[in-house]
Amino acid sequence: MKKRNIIILTSVFTLLICWSACNKKEQAVAPPLPGNEPLTTLVLKATNANDATDTPSASWIQLDPTGTNPPDTSHATLHLKSGASYNVVVQLLDSLNDITPEIKERENYHLFCFDVAPGLNLTCKQTDLDTNPKPLPIGLTDLFTTGAVSSGSLEVTLHHQPNVKDGTCPPGSIDIDATYTVKIQ
C-alpha cells in the first residue's frame, strides 16, 4: 500500500510539473532592430523653386567601407543662386543600388542632419515627416534657402535612431557622414 501511494504521488507530482511547464505563457521576443545600412554614395538633387531649369546636384562617394581611402569629392560641390529657395531630394546608394526606398521604409529610424559652416548663407529644413505617433522630420526632402553670395562646407549626416528618435541629431549611430562644398553665387 505504501509503495502504491508513493507511485501515485510521484505520478501526480510529475503530471503537475509537466502541466505547469506546458502552460507557461510564451514571452514575446522583440524583433531585432535594423542595423546600419551599408551606404557608399549620398547625392543632393536641388530644384530652384522659382526656376525649374536651375537643377544643381552634388555627389559624395566613399567606396571603401573601411574609410582608409578618402572619399571621392570631385562631384561634391553644390552651386546655388543667392536669394533663392531650393527643393532638395536626397538619394542614397550602396555602390550600385538605390537604398533611398529602404530608408523611406524605415523612416521612423532615420534622420538627416545638416551642419552649415559659419559664413555660409544657407538654411536647411527637412520638409518630410515620419509616421511616429508624434511625426518627426526625416530629411529625404528638404528646403534649402540661400542668402547673400558666400561659400563654405555643408556636412550631411544620416542618423540611425531605432527606438531613440526624438527629432534631434545626437541619439543613435551614423549611417553616412558626407561633407559638401556649397557655393552661393
C-alpha positions in Angstrom: 0.0 0.0 0.0 2.8 2.4 0.9 4.6 1.6 -2.3 1.3 2.2 -4.3 0.8 5.7 -2.6 4.4 6.7 -3.4 3.8 5.7 -7.1 0.6 7.7 -7.2 2.1 10.8 -5.5 5.1 10.6 -7.8 2.8 10.3 -10.9 0.7 13.2 -9.7 3.7 15.4 -9.0 5.2 14.6 -12.4 1.9 15.5 -14.1 1.7 18.8 -12.2 5.3 19.7 -13.2 4.6 18.8 -16.9 1.3 20.7 -16.9 3.0 23.7 -15.3 5.8 23.8 -17.8 3.4 23.4 -20.7 1.1 26.2 -19.6 3.8 28.9 -19.2 3.0 31.8 -21.4 5.5 32.4 -24.2 7.4 35.6 -23.6 7.2 37.9 -26.6 10.6 38.5 -28.1 11.1 41.8 -29.7 12.3 41.6 -33.3 15.9 42.6 -33.8 16.3 46.3 -34.6 17.5 47.0 -38.2 21.3 47.6 -38.4 23.1 50.4 -40.1 22.8 50.5 -43.9 25.9 49.9 -46.0 25.9 53.3 -47.8 28.6 54.5 -50.3 27.1 57.5 -52.0 25.0 60.5 -51.0 23.5 62.6 -53.7 21.8 66.0 -53.2 19.5 66.9 -56.1 18.2 70.5 -55.9 15.5 72.3 -57.9 15.1 76.1 -57.7 11.5 76.7 -56.5 11.2 79.7 -58.9 13.2 78.4 -61.9 12.7 74.7 -62.8 15.6 74.8 -65.2 18.0 75.5 -62.3 18.7 71.9 -61.1 22.1 71.6 -59.4 23.3 68.4 -57.8 26.3 67.1 -56.0 27.6 63.6 -55.1 29.8 62.4 -52.3 31.2 58.9 -52.8 33.0 56.6 -50.4 33.5 53.2 -51.9 36.0 52.0 -49.3 33.9 50.6 -46.4 36.9 50.8 -44.0 37.3 54.5 -44.6 41.0 54.0 -45.1 40.9 55.7 -48.5 39.5 59.2 -48.7 36.1 59.8 -50.3 35.7 60.9 -53.9 34.6 64.6 -53.5 35.3 65.6 -57.2 31.5 66.0 -57.7 30.7 67.2 -54.1 30.2 70.9 -54.9 26.7 72.3 -54.9 26.3 75.6 -56.9 23.2 77.6 -55.7 21.9 81.0 -56.7 21.8 83.7 -54.0 18.4 84.7 -52.6 16.7 81.5 -53.8 14.8 78.6 -52.4 15.6 75.0 -53.5 13.6 71.9 -53.1 16.2 69.2 -52.3 15.9 65.5 -52.6 18.4 63.2 -51.0 19.4 59.9 -52.8 21.4 57.1 -51.2 23.3 54.3 -52.9 25.3 51.3 -51.8 27.7 51.1 -54.8 25.1 50.1 -57.5 21.7 50.0 -55.7 19.4 52.9 -54.8 18.9 52.5 -51.0 16.6 55.5 -50.7 13.4 53.4 -50.7 14.7 51.3 -47.8 15.5 54.5 -45.8 12.0 55.8 -46.6 10.6 52.4 -45.5 12.5 52.7 -42.2 11.8 56.5 -41.8 10.9 56.1 -38.1 14.5 55.1 -37.5 16.3 57.8 -39.6 17.0 61.5 -39.5 19.2 63.6 -41.9 21.0 66.4 -40.2 22.6 69.4 -41.9 25.5 71.3 -40.3 26.1 74.6 -42.2 29.6 76.1 -41.7 29.7 79.6 -40.3 29.7 82.2 -43.0 27.8 80.1 -45.5 24.5 81.9 -46.0 22.3 78.8 -46.2 19.5 77.4 -44.1 18.3 73.8 -44.4 15.0 72.5 -43.3 13.6 68.9 -43.5 10.2 69.0 -45.2 9.1 65.4 -44.8 7.8 63.7 -41.6 7.8 60.1 -40.5 4.9 58.1 -39.1 5.8 58.1 -35.4 2.9 58.8 -33.0 4.3 62.4 -32.9 5.6 62.8 -36.5 9.3 63.8 -36.6 11.4 65.1 -39.5 13.3 62.7 -41.8 15.2 64.8 -44.3 14.8 62.9 -47.6 13.1 66.0 -48.9 14.3 69.4 -47.8 14.1 73.1 -48.4 17.5 75.0 -48.8 17.2 78.7 -48.6 20.2 80.9 -49.7 21.2 84.3 -48.7 24.0 86.6 -50.0 26.9 85.3 -52.0 29.1 83.0 -49.9 30.8 79.6 -49.9 31.6 77.0 -47.3 31.0 73.5 -46.2 27.8 71.6 -45.6 28.0 68.4 -43.6 25.2 66.0 -44.1 24.8 63.1 -41.8 22.2 60.3 -41.8 21.5 59.3 -38.2 20.3 55.7 -37.5 18.0 56.0 -34.5 15.9 52.9 -33.8 13.7 53.4 -30.7 15.6 56.6 -29.8 14.5 59.1 -32.5 13.3 62.3 -30.9 13.8 64.9 -33.7 17.3 65.8 -32.6 20.6 64.6 -34.1 22.6 63.2 -31.2 20.9 59.8 -30.4 21.8 56.7 -32.4 24.7 56.0 -34.7 25.6 57.4 -38.1 24.9 55.6 -41.4 26.8 58.1 -43.6 28.7 61.4 -43.0 29.3 63.5 -46.1 30.8 66.9 -46.5 30.0 69.1 -49.5 31.3 72.4 -50.7 28.5 74.9 -51.3 29.0 77.9 -53.5 26.2 80.5 -53.4 26.6 82.9 -56.4 
